[in-house]
Amino acid sequence: MTELFPGVHLVDGVDPSPDFTTHVFLLKNRGGGYTLVDTGVSGKDAAILAYLKSHAIAPAEVKHVLITHLHADHTGNLRRILDVTKAKSYAHWIEAGFIAQRPAYDGPGSPPKEPVEIDVRFKDGDVFEMGEGLVAYHTPGHTPGHTSYFEPSRGLLFSGDLFFGIPELALTLPDYTIHTGTAQISARRMADLSPQALLTYHGGPFLKGSAEALRSLVRQF
């Protein structure tokens, strides 16, 4: 069992290769049930469901699926997970349009293979009763509607692809980012939160010293 913090799981078995991690997180909700943050690359739905089963979590206990952004390595199993769990899906309103492929996405990276209608389209600053309570921060740059989720009570930041952790903390590479300058602005905003842990999608996660690491990173811009 990979439990990083009480009620915060890093789902095993979803990495496409040993040197390229894709971190799907599972949160226990204080009000009951669980929340997934992103769904991994296509074909890893079985690994997610196997992780649930190995910890005696019925699929129906997953009540919510939070998406950080549209790219297929984050949304590849979204349709399958929603079908099995009957969970509600959540994404920033900009990103929800691209996930539904209305309009088609024309930036770097790929949308999911099939369009998915997002149940709840939110905006910057919306608060959710998931995990120990999350705030959605619109952190564009990597994609137009990219979102990071912050748990203030413990200082946990689920940063999606705003940051890249292979081999060390950095912004995601410009080749995969629609506008690096905007990503830098988003990074400065997240550094101002002084997160205690940075739960990146690729590489990391960074469980200690995250606040200073982020401050050091944005000073380099």
C-alpha positions as CSV (number, residue, x, y, z in Angstrom):
1,M,0.0,0.0,0.0
2,T,1.5,3.3,-1.1
3,E,0.0,5.8,1.4
4,L,2.0,9.0,1.3
5,F,-0.1,10.7,3.9
6,P,-3.1,9.5,5.9
7,G,-5.8,9.0,3.3
8,V,-3.6,10.0,0.3
9,H,-2.6,7.1,-1.9
10,L,-0.2,6.9,-4.8
11,V,-1.8,4.2,-7.0
12,D,0.6,1.4,-7.9
13,G,1.0,-0.1,-11.4
14,V,0.0,2.7,-13.7
15,D,3.5,3.8,-14.9
16,P,4.1,3.2,-18.6
17,S,7.8,2.5,-17.9
18,P,10.1,2.4,-14.9
19,D,11.7,5.7,-15.9
20,F,8.6,7.6,-16.7
21,T,6.1,7.9,-13.8
22,T,2.5,8.8,-14.1
23,H,1.1,9.5,-10.6
24,V,-2.6,8.8,-10.1
25,F,-3.7,9.8,-6.6
26,L,-6.5,8.4,-4.6
27,L,-7.9,10.5,-1.7
28,K,-10.1,9.4,1.1
29,N,-12.8,11.9,1.6
30,R,-13.5,13.1,5.1
31,G,-17.3,12.9,4.3
32,G,-17.0,9.3,3.1
33,G,-15.9,7.6,-0.2
34,Y,-12.9,8.4,-2.3
35,T,-11.6,10.7,-5.0
36,L,-9.3,10.0,-7.9
37,V,-7.0,12.7,-9.2
38,D,-6.4,11.9,-12.9
39,T,-6.7,8.5,-14.5
40,G,-3.4,7.6,-16.2
41,V,-2.5,6.5,-19.7
42,S,-5.0,4.4,-21.7
43,G,-5.1,0.7,-20.7
44,K,-4.2,1.3,-17.1
45,D,-7.8,1.1,-15.8
46,A,-7.3,-2.5,-14.8
47,A,-4.3,-1.4,-12.6
48,I,-6.4,1.3,-10.9
49,L,-9.3,-1.2,-10.3
50,A,-6.8,-3.8,-9.0
51,Y,-5.4,-1.3,-6.6
52,L,-8.9,-0.6,-5.2
53,K,-9.6,-4.3,-4.9
54,S,-6.4,-5.0,-3.1
55,H,-7.3,-2.4,-0.4
56,A,-11.0,-3.6,-0.2
57,I,-12.3,-0.4,-1.8
58,A,-15.4,-1.1,-3.9
59,P,-15.4,0.8,-7.2
60,A,-18.7,2.4,-6.2
61,E,-16.9,4.0,-3.2
62,V,-15.0,6.3,-5.7
63,K,-17.4,9.2,-5.8
64,H,-15.4,11.8,-7.7
65,V,-12.7,12.0,-10.4
66,L,-10.8,15.3,-10.6
67,I,-9.0,16.0,-13.8
68,T,-6.0,18.4,-13.9
69,H,-6.0,18.7,-17.7
70,L,-7.1,17.2,-21.0
71,H,-3.9,15.3,-22.1
72,A,-4.4,11.6,-22.8
73,D,-1.9,10.4,-20.2
74,H,-4.2,12.0,-17.6
75,T,-7.6,11.2,-19.2
76,G,-6.8,7.9,-20.9
77,N,-9.0,5.8,-18.6
78,L,-11.6,8.4,-17.7
79,R,-14.4,6.9,-19.7
80,R,-13.8,3.4,-18.3
81,I,-13.4,4.6,-14.7
82,L,-16.6,6.6,-14.9
83,D,-18.5,3.7,-16.4
84,V,-17.3,1.3,-13.6
85,T,-17.5,3.5,-10.6
86,K,-20.4,5.8,-11.6
87,A,-18.4,8.7,-10.1
88,K,-18.9,12.3,-11.1
89,S,-16.1,13.9,-13.2
90,Y,-14.7,17.4,-12.6
91,A,-12.6,19.7,-14.7
92,H,-12.1,23.4,-15.2
93,W,-14.7,24.8,-17.7
94,I,-12.0,25.5,-20.4
95,E,-10.5,22.0,-20.1
96,A,-14.0,20.4,-20.0
97,G,-14.7,21.7,-23.5
98,F,-11.5,20.2,-24.9
99,I,-12.1,16.9,-23.1
100,A,-15.5,16.8,-24.8
101,Q,-13.7,17.7,-28.1
102,R,-15.9,20.8,-28.6
103,P,-13.8,22.3,-30.0
104,A,-11.0,19.9,-31.0
105,Y,-7.7,20.7,-29.2
106,D,-4.9,22.0,-31.4
107,G,-2.1,22.5,-28.9
108,P,0.8,20.2,-28.0
109,G,-0.2,16.8,-26.6
110,S,-3.3,14.8,-27.3
111,P,-6.8,14.8,-25.9
112,P,-8.5,11.5,-24.9
113,K,-9.2,9.1,-27.8
114,E,-12.9,9.5,-27.3
115,P,-14.8,12.6,-26.1
116,V,-16.0,12.6,-22.5
117,E,-18.7,14.9,-21.1
118,I,-17.5,16.3,-17.8
119,D,-20.2,16.3,-15.1
120,V,-19.0,19.4,-13.1
121,R,-17.3,22.3,-14.8
122,F,-15.7,24.6,-12.2
123,K,-13.8,27.9,-12.1
124,D,-10.8,29.2,-10.3
125,G,-11.1,29.2,-6.6
126,D,-14.0,26.7,-6.3
127,V,-13.8,24.6,-3.1
128,F,-14.6,20.9,-2.9
129,E,-15.3,18.6,0.0
130,M,-12.9,16.0,-1.2
131,G,-9.9,14.6,0.7
132,E,-9.6,17.0,3.6
133,G,-11.0,19.8,1.5
134,L,-9.5,21.1,-1.8
135,V,-9.3,24.4,-3.6
136,A,-9.1,24.4,-7.4
137,Y,-6.5,26.8,-8.8
138,H,-6.6,27.6,-12.5
139,T,-2.9,27.2,-13.4
140,P,-2.8,27.7,-17.2
141,G,0.3,27.4,-19.4
142,H,0.8,23.7,-19.9
143,T,-2.7,23.7,-21.3
144,P,-5.4,26.5,-21.3
145,G,-7.5,25.1,-18.5
146,H,-4.8,23.3,-16.5
147,T,-5.8,23.0,-12.8
148,S,-3.9,22.3,-9.6
149,Y,-5.7,21.2,-6.4
150,F,-4.5,22.5,-3.0
151,E,-5.4,21.0,0.4
152,P,-4.8,24.0,2.7
153,S,-5.1,22.0,6.0
154,R,-2.0,19.9,5.2
155,G,-0.4,22.1,2.6
156,L,-0.7,19.4,-0.2
157,L,-0.5,20.6,-3.8
158,F,-1.6,18.2,-6.6
159,S,0.1,20.0,-9.4
160,G,-0.6,17.9,-12.5
161,D,1.8,18.9,-15.2
162,L,2.5,22.4,-14.1
163,F,5.7,21.0,-12.8
164,F,7.9,18.1,-13.9
165,G,10.0,16.1,-11.5
166,I,12.3,14.0,-13.8
167,P,15.1,14.1,-12.7
168,E,14.5,17.2,-10.6
169,L,11.8,19.9,-10.1
170,A,11.2,22.1,-13.1
171,L,8.4,23.4,-15.3
172,T,7.1,20.9,-17.8
173,L,9.2,21.1,-21.0
174,P,8.2,23.8,-23.5
175,D,7.7,21.2,-26.2
176,Y,4.7,20.0,-24.3
177,T,3.5,23.4,-23.1
178,I,1.2,25.7,-24.9
179,H,2.7,28.9,-23.4
180,T,5.7,28.8,-21.1
181,G,5.3,32.4,-19.9
182,T,1.9,31.7,-18.6
183,A,3.1,28.6,-16.9
184,Q,5.7,30.7,-15.1
185,I,3.0,33.0,-13.8
186,S,1.0,30.0,-12.6
187,A,4.1,28.6,-10.9
188,R,4.7,31.9,-9.0
189,R,1.1,31.8,-7.8
190,M,1.6,28.2,-6.5
191,A,4.9,29.2,-4.9
192,D,3.0,31.8,-2.9
193,L,0.9,29.1,-1.3
194,S,4.1,27.6,0.3
195,P,3.0,24.0,-0.1
196,Q,4.4,21.5,2.3
197,A,4.3,18.7,-0.3
198,L,4.3,18.9,-4.1
199,L,2.4,15.9,-5.6
200,T,3.6,16.0,-9.2
201,Y,2.3,13.7,-11.9
202,H,5.6,13.0,-13.7
203,G,8.5,12.5,-11.3
204,G,8.6,13.1,-7.6
205,P,6.4,13.4,-5.6
206,F,8.3,15.9,-3.4
207,L,7.1,15.2,0.2
208,K,9.5,17.6,2.1
209,G,11.0,21.0,1.4
210,S,8.5,21.8,-1.3
211,A,7.9,25.5,-0.4
212,E,11.6,26.4,-0.6
213,A,12.1,24.3,-3.7
214,L,9.3,26.2,-5.5
215,R,10.6,29.5,-4.4
216,S,14.0,28.6,-5.7
217,L,12.5,27.5,-9.0
218,V,10.6,30.6,-9.7
219,R,13.6,32.8,-8.8
220,Q,15.3,31.3,-11.9
221,F,12.6,32.5,-14.3
